[in-house]
Amino acid sequence: MPDVADLKRRIEGALPGAEVEIRDTTGTADHFEARVVAAAFAGKSLIEQHQLVYGPLQDLLKTGELHALALKTYSPEQWAKLLARK
């Protein structure tokens, strides 16, 4: 089963410099939620952003070890705007 640290390491490895926050939403180590802020997302659609995050996790998704990953993805500019509104 994947854990928060493994998922974070994989995503950060695929998106150098990304800010990654992950939490186990059920305590069963198969449902997670992730917030990823990465410069690589600039100019990309939401689908393209999510594909960049799911890429390094494909083996876990295919085996079912990772059943669900809810994503919130932002470029640094998008994240800054969101924080400014709060």
C-alpha positions in Angstrom: 0.0 0.0 0.0 1.2 3.5 -0.8 1.7 6.0 2.0 1.6 9.8 2.1 5.4 10.0 2.0 5.7 7.6 -1.0 3.0 9.5 -3.0 4.7 12.9 -2.2 8.1 11.6 -3.2 6.8 10.3 -6.5 5.0 13.5 -7.4 7.9 15.7 -6.4 10.2 13.5 -8.4 8.1 14.1 -11.5 7.5 17.8 -10.8 10.8 19.2 -9.4 10.2 22.2 -7.3 6.5 21.4 -6.7 4.8 22.1 -3.4 2.9 18.9 -2.6 0.5 18.3 0.3 -1.2 14.9 0.6 -3.6 13.5 3.2 -5.1 10.1 3.6 -8.9 10.8 3.6 -10.1 7.5 5.0 -7.2 6.1 7.0 -7.1 3.0 4.8 -4.1 4.1 2.7 -6.0 3.8 -0.6 -8.0 7.1 -0.7 -6.0 10.3 -0.7 -6.4 14.0 -1.5 -3.5 16.0 -2.9 -2.8 19.7 -3.4 0.0 20.3 -5.9 1.4 23.7 -6.8 3.9 23.5 -9.6 5.4 25.9 -12.2 5.0 23.1 -14.7 1.2 23.7 -14.6 1.5 27.2 -16.0 -0.4 27.4 -19.3 -1.8 23.9 -19.0 -5.4 22.8 -18.8 -6.7 21.2 -15.7 -6.7 17.8 -17.4 -3.1 18.3 -18.5 -2.1 19.3 -14.9 -3.8 16.1 -13.5 -2.1 13.9 -16.1 1.3 15.2 -14.9 0.4 14.2 -11.4 -1.1 10.8 -12.2 1.8 9.9 -14.5 4.2 8.8 -11.8 1.4 6.9 -10.0 0.2 4.7 -12.8 1.6 1.5 -11.4 -0.3 2.0 -8.1 -3.5 2.9 -10.0 -3.3 -0.1 -12.3 -2.8 -2.6 -9.4 -5.6 -0.9 -7.4 -3.2 -0.1 -4.5 -4.2 3.5 -5.0 -7.9 3.5 -5.4 -8.6 7.2 -5.3 -6.7 10.4 -5.5 -8.6 13.7 -5.4 -6.5 16.4 -6.9 -6.3 20.2 -6.5 -3.6 21.5 -8.9 -2.4 25.1 -9.3 0.3 27.0 -11.0 2.2 29.3 -8.5 0.3 32.3 -10.0 -3.1 30.5 -9.6 -2.2 29.6 -6.0 -1.1 33.1 -5.1 -4.4 34.5 -6.5 -6.4 31.9 -4.5 -4.6 32.8 -1.3 -5.1 36.6 -1.9 -8.9 36.0 -2.0 -8.9 34.4 1.4 
